[in-house]
Amino acid sequence: MRREARRSAPSRPRVVLVQGPSMEPTLRAGDCLLVRPGAAVRPGDVVVARFPGGPATLVVKRAVRPAEGGWWLESDNPLVTDDSRRYGPAVVTAVVVLRYWPLPPTMLRRPALPRRRTR
């Protein structure tokens, strides 16, 4: 029983790089994400998952609802259908915690420095 509890407990955060247009406009190719493996999934979360009946790659999608065999996931981009509509329920491996690159435009601006007084 202890081993099962350890396996389901969240582990250390990991880094994921987004590739492709399926999550636009929320995420874009080249965005860097911090994800939490084993974290609890809720509908609306952006997650990292695998489709048992699909390609053997990790995908970043939005969790819609629990389904038999995993979670029903969909892309934010309605023109891309490489999600549960094509492959069925997915096995979620991690929940996205934050996007850390690129920085939001407000964080890229340099703060104004106080002017030096001249005598």
Summary of the structure (lengths in Angstrom):
residues: 119
radius of gyration: 18.7
end to end distance: 73.9
largest distance: 75.2
contacts: 303
relative contact order: 0.22
helix: 13%
strand: 34%
